[in-house]
Structure formats: C-alpha cells, structure tokens
Amino acid sequence: MLRLLSFALFIATWWIASLLIGDTKLPAPPAVLSVLIAEARSGALFVNLGATLARVALAFTLAMALGSAIGYLMGRVSLANRLGDPWLILLLNLPALVVIVLAYIWAGLTEVAAITAIAINKLPTAVVTLREGARALDPALDEMATAFALPRGRAFRHVVLPQLAPYIAAAARSGLSLVWKIVLVAEYLGRPNGVGFEIGVAFQLFDIPLLLAYSLSFAGVVLVIETLLVQPFETRLTRWRLRAA
Amino acid sequence: MQLEVNITGKSFASAAGKRHDVLDNVTFTLNAGEVGVLFGPSGCGKSTLLRILAGLDANYQGHIARSPGMRLGMVFQEPRLLPWRTVEENVRIAAPHVDDGTLSALFEVLELSVHRNHFPGELSLGLARRVALARAFAIEPDFLILDEPLASLDNALAGRLRDQIATLVASREMMTLLVTHDLDDAVRLGDRLFFLSPRPARILHVETIAAPRAVRGEPEIDEIKRQLSQLDLANM
C-alpha cells in the first residue's frame, strides 16, 4: 500500500514537472507510456531487455563466482593476499570506462568483450567483501570441525559457508547494482542491442519519450528482480538469526 | 585403545616476543574405560594440554601415542555449536552415521528431546552444553575430552548434568579425560586424578580411586575429598 502511494507520488511529480518544463524536454507520462506500448508491440522492448538481462546474468555470475573464490583464498592464505592485494587496489580504482574501452579495443566489439569488461568491473568489490568474510571466520568453529574430523566438504558446507553467507549476500547486492549501471555503458559503447544501445539511439535522435520508456522499463525490471529474487534470498539466509532473536 | 602422553614442554611467544612456558612435564597413560581428571588452578595450562591431546596444536615438545583410528569426541568449554543449524542437525553433522534409535536415546538421557528443532541461539547455556555433549557422544568416541563441562551452571543443574555424564560415560568403553577445578566433580566422576601445578603445569600427584563410580557412596566420597584436601600440593 505504502509502495503504491510512493509510486503514485512519483507519477504525480513527474506529470507536474513536465507541465512546468514543457513537453519537449520532459514528456508527460501518457506520451512515454504510448512509446512503451509501441515498443512492446513490435517486440523490440523484450529483445532489448532480454539482451541486457542475459548480459547482466552472465557477467554477474562470472564475477561472483570468481570474486568469491579469490576473496576466500585471499582471506585464508596470507601469501595469496600479499600477491593479490596490489592488483585488487588497481582494479578497485580503475574507472569502468577504461576497462570497457580497452576490452573493446583488444577483443573487438564482441559479446565476450562486453561481458568480460562488466565482470572485471564488479570482480574487485566481490573479492574485497569475501576477503573480509574469510578473515572473520570463527577459529573456534574451525577447531570444532578439526576435532570432530569433519571431512572438508562437509565442514565447508556447514561451518564455513553459513558464516560467509551474509558477505556473499552483501557482495551480490552491491555487485548487482554495479552491474546494472555498467551494463548500459558497455552496450552504449559497443553492442547492437540492449537497453544501453536503445538509449544511445534515443540520445542521438533526441527522442526523449523513447529514452524514458527504456530507462523506466529497465528500472522496473531491476525493482522486480530485487523484490522477487534478492530480498527473499537474503531473508532465507538469515532465517536462524531471526528465530534466535 | 590406549593413550600415552609424554609431553616435555610447551611454550608460546607473546605479542611482545617474550617466551611463556605453559606446560612443563606432563606424562600419563589413559586406558579404555578409564576416566582421567585433570585438576588444577585456573590458567595453569589445562586447556592448552587438551588442545594438544585433541590434535589441535602440534607445536609442543614430546610425544603422544594414540591408538590408530581413534575417534575423538570433544566438549569444549564454550559449546561451539553451529548457530545456523538446529540441535539435531548439529549432532548429525558431526555424526552422520548415528542411527535414529541411538540419537533418540541420547536426547532422552540429556533431556533434549523437545529441543531437537531449536536453534542454539534459543537455548540456555546449560542446554547448549548438553547439545555439545550429545554431539560428542553421538560419534561413539574412543576418546572423550570434556573441558569444564559443569562450569558456570548453578548447583542443581550441574549436579543433574554430572549424573547424566556419569550415565553416558558408563554406557561405553572409552577413555575419558575431564578437566575441572571442582574437587567434588573430580572425585565423583574420575577414576584417576591428576593434580597439576600452576603454570608451567606439571603433574604433582596422581590419585587412583579404587572403588568403581557406580558404588562410590557419599561417605567414601567425603573421605577421599578429606584426604585430598590434606595434600600439601603447594610444596610438592
């Protein structure tokens, strides 16, 4: 209910602003909606959203898997940490644009280049978060696992992984928002489809209703995924904490 | 099954780089079916000794001979349960082969049956200790280590838990090593009592109690305690 109210407030503000500023710079909601419907009818909306989502999914999975593994290793093994730390600092502070442009130059305007570039942008934050998680592992529970001679796999699943879970969730949360932002830049610069590409086209043609239609449908998809996928997942992970309270 | 302990020294370096001797000379043998009690002042190195015996610390001088394939069950001073797993899961993760009947019987003795599906965060310290105990017994250990299992419980609760431990220890032929600084617990549960000196710990005196635990009556326990309290441990 409160969410609906907040949404209505957003539409109202938009409408009033468009009346004040004028249609050419900020088209009113119905104008954008009609473009949105036209794009949906032609199927272009779904093709572009689908392409973007596929890139997000691939880059996100790649960065999370690799970042978690590297972060865990760096948190557990001090040699790995000393070897990896300078690279980590470099990657953390490297602008997304540099990575994307270089990837396109070296690997061509390809899907592989786009996804790699997005993943590289997200990777260091996952590494940093998981490294903290691995450092915070409770040595008392490690000892328990050793004393009871738990096999590695079982110890990892029941002792280590639940302790890392909040860190994985945090990395996923911040990583996903980062990927949402960067994927459009990568598409804008070098892909022939996707929301970023369409926004680029709209920018060049100064087609503001088209620009807003894609931006808003993209924001809608993000919201749906956050509420239906990310938040329930987080709740499930911390189930035991809630009951303990 | 037998455990031969022959530690000649253990020290560690403090953060300031100074060397601290924790253990001096600790030599004893423990046989199957026996309950050994390590008795000594707080901070004398009992927990360090237990960690060495449990194989958690390999950095010491001396030698420990364990029978091959020995299964270790350990109850740490803090329960060390997995907070994200239920009571039953905590036990089953350590002891995946335990059958339902054994587990139910174990929970029955320890009065944990109603708590099977609770998370450790929902339990009191006394209950959490009993879960840790259930976990150690469920793996059917050959060597059981109990690190102050009755500490910081009120008298009535400690007494009940002591009886439960006695029941469980009697139900299985294994070596048990108990750490306590309560003489009453030591005399009621132990077969052989090892009196440790203050840091660096060495064994000052070994007291063997001949009467089996089951027939040890109150007068005998009082008599043993009286004799032990007359020992001049400070000048040994």
HADDOCK unambig.tbl for C-alpha pairs under 7 A between the chains (distance, minus, plus):
assign (segid A and resid 140 and name CA) (segid B and resid 80 and name CA) 6.84 0.50 0.50
assign (segid A and resid 141 and name CA) (segid B and resid 80 and name CA) 6.17 0.50 0.50
assign (segid A and resid 143 and name CA) (segid B and resid 56 and name CA) 6.71 0.50 0.50
assign (segid A and resid 144 and name CA) (segid B and resid 80 and name CA) 6.89 0.50 0.50
assign (segid A and resid 147 and name CA) (segid B and resid 54 and name CA) 6.20 0.50 0.50
assign (segid A and resid 147 and name CA) (segid B and resid 56 and name CA) 6.90 0.50 0.50
assign (segid A and resid 147 and name CA) (segid B and resid 72 and name CA) 6.79 0.50 0.50
assign (segid A and resid 147 and name CA) (segid B and resid 74 and name CA) 6.81 0.50 0.50
assign (segid A and resid 148 and name CA) (segid B and resid 72 and name CA) 6.40 0.50 0.50
assign (segid A and resid 148 and name CA) (segid B and resid 73 and name CA) 6.42 0.50 0.50
assign (segid A and resid 148 and name CA) (segid B and resid 94 and name CA) 6.29 0.50 0.50
assign (segid A and resid 150 and name CA) (segid B and resid 94 and name CA) 6.59 0.50 0.50
assign (segid A and resid 159 and name CA) (segid B and resid 82 and name CA) 6.90 0.50 0.50
assign (segid A and resid 162 and name CA) (segid B and resid 84 and name CA) 6.95 0.50 0.50
assign (segid A and resid 240 and name CA) (segid B and resid 84 and name CA) 5.35 0.50 0.50
assign (segid A and resid 240 and name CA) (segid B and resid 119 and name CA) 6.84 0.50 0.50
assign (segid A and resid 244 and name CA) (segid B and resid 119 and name CA) 6.93 0.50 0.50
assign (segid A and resid 244 and name CA) (segid B and resid 121 and name CA) 4.92 0.50 0.50
assign (segid A and resid 244 and name CA) (segid B and resid 122 and name CA) 5.41 0.50 0.50
